[in-house]
Amino acid sequence: MQSQIVDADGEILTRRQGAIFLIGINRPAKLNGFTPKMLKELAAAYTAFEADAQARVAVLYAEGPHFTAGLDLPKVAPLMGNNNLLVAPGQIDPCNNAGPFRSKPVIAAVQGITYTIGIELMLAADMVVAASDCRFSQLEVKRGIMATGGATIRMVERAGWGNAMRYLLTGDEFDVATALRFGFVQEVTAPGGQLNEAIRLAERIAAQAPLAVSATLRNARIAVETGPAAAVANFHPTQKALMASEDVKEGVASFVERRAARFKGH
């Protein structure tokens, strides 16, 4: 999938493959280090995915042997401390920290060096497929700064306080086995197989009822952000709305007729 780099500041690639929206990080000569241009283009790509009615699942991946070495600090540091480096008002935040929030799932496929914002982007996705050669590090403390893309929140949620602080406060590198044990990644492949596996999972999700997939994401987000009681209160109104959808009728018909469902998101 690799594209010829014209701009030394890199680029974010996008294309739709059926119902799958592919978002590619493309600056392999610089270990896919993020520049301000790439940060802006990434937010634009996520926003385009959300707006594309034909796209049901996105896959975030990177060209070359490494996912990303993180932010290109000489280029990004002058902008740090601003409210949000990634998004303009009304755009989807790839780190999933501020609204408007996407309503459709994202799968991240990571490989090789996956540092700082790379970890934050994958933890903001809904699942992660990692190559076995991944090397992870949330090393902001080594540069005199703090992780502000969500690592201080999601690493604690997934791994627990002590495990998260072990790596947030030291900046030490950890391997894919540790990431799997902490729940940071869900599938591990041989190097080079991560994108195909992520696409395979995306296709399985895309075959499900889109309204039900979005409702599931939304309810889980309510539970995490507001608590179980708020998520339970959302059960009945959400299920009532889903039961009135054409997708439910198709789901029942496919069960009776013993065939695969053909959901249209209506």
Stockholm file with secondary structure:
# STOCKHOLM 1.0

chainA/1-266         MQSQIVDADGEILTRRQGAIFLIGINRPAKLNGFTPKMLKELAAAYTAFEADAQARVAVLYAEGPHFTAGLDLPKVAPLMGNNNLLVAPGQIDPCNNAGPFRSKPVIAAVQGITYTIGIELMLAADMVVAASDCRFSQLEVKRGIMATGGATIRMVERAGWGNAMRYLLTGDEFDVATALRFGFVQEVTAPGGQLNEAIRLAERIAAQAPLAVSATLRNARIAVETGPAAAVANFHPTQKALMASEDVKEGVASFVERRAARFKGH
#=GR chainA/1-266 SS CCCCCCSTTCEEEEEEETTEEEEEEECGGGTTCBCHHHHHHHHHHHHHHHHCTTCCEEEEEESSSCSBCCBCHHHHGGGTTSSCSSCCTTSCCTTCCSSSCCSSCEEEEECSEEETHHHHHHHHSSEEEEETTCEEECCGGGGTCCCCSSHHHHHHHHHCHHHHHHHHTTCCCEEHHHHHHTTSCSEEECTTCHHHHHHHHHHHHHTSCHHHHHHHHHHHHHHHHHCHHHHHHHHHHHHHHHHTSHHHHHHHHHHHHTSCCCCCCC
#=GC SS_cons         CCCCCCSTTCEEEEEEETTEEEEEEECGGGTTCBCHHHHHHHHHHHHHHHHCTTCCEEEEEESSSCSBCCBCHHHHGGGTTSSCSSCCTTSCCTTCCSSSCCSSCEEEEECSEEETHHHHHHHHSSEEEEETTCEEECCGGGGTCCCCSSHHHHHHHHHCHHHHHHHHTTCCCEEHHHHHHTTSCSEEECTTCHHHHHHHHHHHHHTSCHHHHHHHHHHHHHHHHHCHHHHHHHHHHHHHHHHTSHHHHHHHHHHHHTSCCCCCCC
//
